[in-house]
Amino acid sequence: MTDRDPLLAPFDALIGTWSTEAKHRLVDEVVLGSATFDWLEGRHFVVLHSHNDHELFPDAICVIGRPESGEGLVLEYFASRGVRRTYGVSLEDGVLRWWRHDPGFDQRSYAKLGPDGFEFVHQLAETPGEWQDDLKTIYRRRA
């Protein structure tokens, strides 16, 4: 594999370091943190490192790329609390989305990207089809 996957080209818009402000529905305070999006050598995968300044918000590493089999892109999520999840992911027309289907814990997230910032809204459905906002994170470009 020598050519970069065209599905990954829109992720150039995310490459860099971002300051974050997260608000979870179960936590009263706004949690500060940071996120860095980088290309893995070869530019076949995007790597996201995130850090949060609160013990209830895990740090994480995510890798975005083609799945082992099938179409589209996946995001492999690994958190400091030992959680590992696989999400579908897309970035089309400036809209970033990721999702996973797990009965009792369906998740979806979306953001309309801007040049210097965006708000990423994460939703949860503990009952199928009953979506509620779970976490909102504001990203502001630092570098």
SULQUI-V593730 format. One record per residue. N is the residue number from 1. RES is the residue in three letters. SS is DSSP state (h for helix, s for strand, l for the rest). Layout:
n-><N:N>
res-><RES:RES>
ss-><SS:SS>
//
This chain:
n-><1:2:3:4:5:6:7:8:9:10:11:12:13:14:15:16:17:18:19:20:21:22:23:24:25:26:27:28:29:30:31:32:33:34:35:36:37:38:39:40:41:42:43:44:45:46:47:48:49:50:51:52:53:54:55:56:57:58:59:60:61:62:63:64:65:66:67:68:69:70:71:72:73:74:75:76:77:78:79:80:81:82:83:84:85:86:87:88:89:90:91:92:93:94:95:96:97:98:99:100:101:102:103:104:105:106:107:108:109:110:111:112:113:114:115:116:117:118:119:120:121:122:123:124:125:126:127:128:129:130:131:132:133:134:135:136:137:138:139:140:141:142:143>
res-><MET:THR:ASP:ARG:ASP:PRO:LEU:LEU:ALA:PRO:PHE:ASP:ALA:LEU:ILE:GLY:THR:TRP:SER:THR:GLU:ALA:LYS:HIS:ARG:LEU:VAL:ASP:GLU:VAL:VAL:LEU:GLY:SER:ALA:THR:PHE:ASP:TRP:LEU:GLU:GLY:ARG:HIS:PHE:VAL:VAL:LEU:HIS:SER:HIS:ASN:ASP:HIS:GLU:LEU:PHE:PRO:ASP:ALA:ILE:CYS:VAL:ILE:GLY:ARG:PRO:GLU:SER:GLY:GLU:GLY:LEU:VAL:LEU:GLU:TYR:PHE:ALA:SER:ARG:GLY:VAL:ARG:ARG:THR:TYR:GLY:VAL:SER:LEU:GLU:ASP:GLY:VAL:LEU:ARG:TRP:TRP:ARG:HIS:ASP:PRO:GLY:PHE:ASP:GLN:ARG:SER:TYR:ALA:LYS:LEU:GLY:PRO:ASP:GLY:PHE:GLU:PHE:VAL:HIS:GLN:LEU:ALA:GLU:THR:PRO:GLY:GLU:TRP:GLN:ASP:ASP:LEU:LYS:THR:ILE:TYR:ARG:ARG:ARG:ALA>
ss-><l:l:l:l:l:h:h:h:h:h:h:h:h:h:l:s:s:s:s:s:s:s:s:s:l:l:l:l:l:l:s:s:s:s:s:s:s:s:s:l:l:l:l:l:l:s:s:s:s:s:s:s:l:l:l:l:l:l:l:s:s:s:s:s:s:s:l:l:l:l:l:l:s:s:s:s:s:s:s:l:l:l:l:s:s:s:s:s:s:s:s:s:l:l:s:s:s:s:s:s:l:l:l:l:l:s:s:s:s:s:s:s:l:l:l:l:s:s:s:s:s:s:s:s:s:l:l:l:l:l:l:s:s:s:s:s:s:s:s:s:s:l:l>
//
